[in-house]
Amino acid sequence: MARKSSLRDFQSYLAGRLSDAALGHGAASWLGIDVSGEAWLIDLSDGGEIVQAPQLANVPLTYPWFSGIANVRGNLHAVTDFSAFLGSQPTPRNANARLLLIGARYGSNAALLVSRMLGLKKPEHFNETTADNTFHAWGRQRFTDADGRVWRKLAVRELLADQRFMNIGI
């Protein structure tokens, strides 16, 4: 029971931090996510809520990386399996998989299905490294942490403007 309480406390804390960031309060922070073993960072102000992956409504005639539609407290979100979108294996639907609701700040109900959350990260603990100009504009920026691990930074606005991301129909 203590574990559930701790998880609930963490989720409440994280939801508060996400709300503060969306309103522009508090220190700058990033959220770390794991996408098939690849580390990504996202600005808390660009992130919305994090929820356990619910049952998804399938949408016919869409690309395999489009997972479907999720109903999160009465709001419909278009769910992209971020790993599959990147050309990797689909995200396993296990206890660690999460939906990261993105785009509300930009007027879009989009969500990314990711392997797991890696927690809150402080920008001052990272060093910017050479951009990957061979990658899409929304994922070119890269950072390294103290352990030398490379992290990509997701530019949500650019991802939502990407024609491939927005065009889910085959």
C-alpha positions, 0 to 999 in steps of 0.5 A: 500500500505504501508503494501506491501512496508514493506513486500517487504522491509522485503523480500529484507532485508531477501534475503540479509541476506540469501545471506550474510550467504551463503557467510559466511559474517555477524553475525551468525543467524538462521531463525525461522519456524513454522511447525504445531505449532512446532518451528524450527531453521535453520542456515541462511547459510543452508537456501536458498530463502523463497517464497510464496508457488507456484502452485506445479506439482503433482508427482504420486506414491510418499508418501503423504508428498511429495507435488510435484515439484515447478518451482521457477524462472526456477529452479525445486525444490522437495517440502516436506510438512515438517509437513506431513513428521514429521507425523503431519497434512499436512500444510494448503495452506494459505497466511502464508504458505511458501517454504523454499528452502534448499540444494543449498549449498549441491547440492540439489534442495529441498524445505520444505513447512512450516506453516509460518516464525517466523523471524530471530533469534540470537543464543545468545538469546537461551540456548541449552537444552538436545538433544532428542535422540529419534528423527531423527539425523537431528532434535535432537538438541534443544534450549529454548528461554527466554519465555521457548519455545522449538525449534528444530534445523534442520540440513539440511545436515543430513536431505538431507542424510536421506534415508527416506527424499530422497526416495519419491517413494512408 
